[in-house]
Amino acid sequence: MVNDSTDKWDAVFSALANEYRRRTLRYLLATRSRVMVTELRDHLLDIEEAAGGKQAVESLLYHVHLPKLADADLITWDRGERTIRGTTRAHALPAAMFASTDQTVEETATRKRAGD
């Protein structure tokens, strides 16, 4: 029997199935603050060059990845201010789900906290 709780976990696992979305959550959890979507876009481009550059990545974020994360209640997304933030649900997930060898995540988060 599928219930509301199962549906919510299905949405979480579906959201986490994509590397861009996992990188997004790693970044949000590392920065622990509200982030501009353009800042996230630039961070993702720092990790991996994407075909189509900034515009393509931002389009994918707005039309695919951010809606999926928001539907899974892993981010709050203020479309008007163009900002996102990790939710309590995202922060409650085991850290191992977001373990990364991407030094860029930790370095960028450290710079952000330091005011760079």
N, C-alpha and C positions, 0 to 999 in steps of 0.2 A: 504494500500500500504506500503510495506516494503522499507525503504530507507537506505542509507549508515549510517545515524545517528542512526537509530533504530538498525541496525546490531551491531554497536559499543556498544550500551547500552545493547543489549542482551548478548554480550561477557562479559561485566562487571558483569552483574547479574549472569551469569553462573559461572564466576570465584569466585564470592563472596558466592556462594552456599555451599562451602566447608569450614569447620572449620580450617583446616590446612592453607588454603590460606588466610582466614581472620586473623589468628594468624600471618602469615607471614607479611601481610600488617600492622597490628598493630605494630609489632616489627620494621619494616622499618620506619614507620612514627614516632615512638617514638625515634629511634636512629638518624634519620635525616641525615644519612650518608651512604656511600657505605659499604656493609657488605659482609664478606666472606660467601659462602654457608655453609661451615663447622660450622661457628659461628651460623648461623640460625638453622642448624640441631641440634646443641647442645642446643640451646634455646628451640626448640620444644621438645626435650627429657627431658629438665628440667621441662616442664609443664606436660608432660604425657609420661609415659613409653610406648614405642611402641614395638610390637612384632617384633623380628628380630634386634632390636637395631639400632645403628648408620648406618650400611650399608643399612638396609631396609628403614629408613627415608630418607637418602641421595638419594637412588635410586628413591623413590617416588617423591622427590623434582625435580630431574633432568628429569624424564620421564613423570611426570604427572602435578605437581603443578606449577612449574616455567614456563613451556611452556604455560600453560593456563593463568597465570598472564601476561606474556609477550604478548601473543596474544590479550589480553584485554587492552594493553597499560597501565598497572598498575605498571609494573616494567621495568627497563632496566637491562639486564642480559649480562654480559661479560663472555662468556663461557671460553675464554682463561685464564682470570684472576680469574675465579670462584667467581665473585662478583655480587651482585645485589643491586639495589637502587630503591626506590619508585619514580614514575614519577610525573610530574605536575598533571596529571589526578588523580592519587591516592591521592595526597595532596589536591585536590579540592573537594573530596568527603566529605560529612558531617561526622564529627568526631563520631557522634552517631552510624554510621555503624560499627565502630571499638571499641565501648565502651567495656571495659573488666573488669571482676572481677579478672583477672589474675594479681596479684601483681608482678609476675615474670617479666612481660613485662616492667613495669615502673622501677622496681629495676635494671634490666639488662641494660636498656637504660641509667639510671642514672650512673651506674658503668662505662659504656662505655664512657660517656661524661667526667667522672672524671679521666679516664685513667687507670682504673683497668684492 
